Amino acid sequence: MVFFQKKNDRAMNWLKEQNEKELQKEKDLTPSSPEDEEDSIGNENAPEEPLAEMQEGRPRKKRKKGMELERHDMTALFLSAILIFMPVAILILGLFALIAWLFF
């Protein structure tokens, strides 16, 4: 880790700056502004909707802190955890079985 400490520090500082920018964007949002940059790209040529119509037609997206998970992410996380921890558990149980076989 000593060899890459400067690179790690730069990456962490960059992440902190990006997080601060995101938090600042959330504070600066007004009801008439789009919530994400992706929304603004698609709505450049769209006519302005009144605020009441926009609120009635679709619910506002609530931003969560942290990473957003997609549909099958939890399944993938569970399977990867099983693939990582099951061989270790099998080895430990096999070691216990070997010790028990030797002594009894």
C-alpha positions in Angstrom: 0.0 0.0 0.0 3.0 2.3 0.6 3.8 2.3 -3.1 0.4 3.4 -4.2 -0.4 5.8 -1.3 -0.2 9.0 -3.4 -2.5 7.5 -6.0 -4.9 6.3 -3.4 -4.9 9.7 -1.7 -5.6 11.5 -5.0 -8.5 9.1 -5.8 -10.0 9.6 -2.3 -9.8 13.4 -2.7 -11.4 13.2 -6.1 -14.2 11.1 -4.7 -14.7 13.6 -1.9 -14.9 16.4 -4.4 -17.5 14.5 -6.5 -19.6 13.8 -3.4 -19.5 17.5 -2.3 -20.6 18.5 -5.9 -23.5 16.0 -5.7 -24.6 17.3 -2.3 -24.3 20.9 -3.5 -26.5 20.0 -6.6 -29.2 18.5 -4.3 -29.2 21.7 -2.3 -29.5 23.9 -5.4 -32.4 22.0 -7.0 -35.5 24.0 -7.5 -39.0 22.5 -8.2 -38.8 23.6 -11.8 -35.4 22.3 -12.6 -34.7 18.7 -13.7 -33.3 16.4 -11.0 -30.6 14.7 -13.0 -28.5 15.7 -15.9 -29.9 12.8 -17.9 -33.4 14.3 -17.5 -32.2 17.7 -18.9 -30.6 16.1 -22.0 -33.9 14.5 -23.0 -36.0 17.6 -22.2 -34.0 20.3 -24.1 -36.6 20.5 -26.9 -39.6 19.7 -24.8 -42.0 22.5 -24.0 -42.1 23.7 -20.4 -44.8 22.0 -18.3 -46.5 23.9 -15.5 -45.4 22.8 -12.0 -48.8 21.4 -11.1 -49.0 19.2 -14.2 -45.5 17.9 -13.6 -46.3 17.0 -10.0 -49.6 15.3 -10.9 -48.3 13.3 -13.9 -45.3 11.6 -12.3 -43.8 11.3 -8.9 -40.5 13.0 -8.2 -37.5 10.7 -7.9 -36.0 10.5 -4.4 -32.3 10.2 -4.4 -30.8 7.7 -2.0 -27.4 8.1 -0.5 -25.0 5.5 -1.6 -25.2 3.2 -4.6 -28.4 2.4 -6.3 -29.0 -1.3 -6.8 -30.5 -2.8 -9.9 -33.0 -5.6 -10.2 -30.7 -8.6 -9.8 -27.9 -7.0 -7.8 -28.8 -8.6 -4.5 -28.9 -12.1 -6.1 -25.5 -11.5 -7.6 -24.1 -10.3 -4.3 -25.5 -13.3 -2.5 -24.1 -15.7 -5.0 -20.7 -14.1 -4.9 -20.7 -14.2 -1.1 -21.5 -17.9 -1.2 -18.7 -18.6 -3.8 -16.2 -16.8 -1.6 -17.2 -18.1 1.9 -18.4 -21.6 1.2 -15.0 -23.0 0.2 -13.5 -21.6 3.4 -16.3 -23.0 5.5 -15.9 -26.4 3.8 -12.1 -26.4 4.5 -12.7 -25.5 8.2 -15.4 -28.2 8.6 -13.1 -30.7 6.8 -10.3 -29.8 9.2 -12.6 -30.4 12.2 -13.7 -33.7 10.7 -10.1 -34.7 10.2 -9.1 -33.8 13.7 -12.2 -35.7 15.1 -11.3 -38.7 13.0 -7.7 -38.7 14.3 -8.6 -38.5 17.9 -11.8 -40.7 18.0 
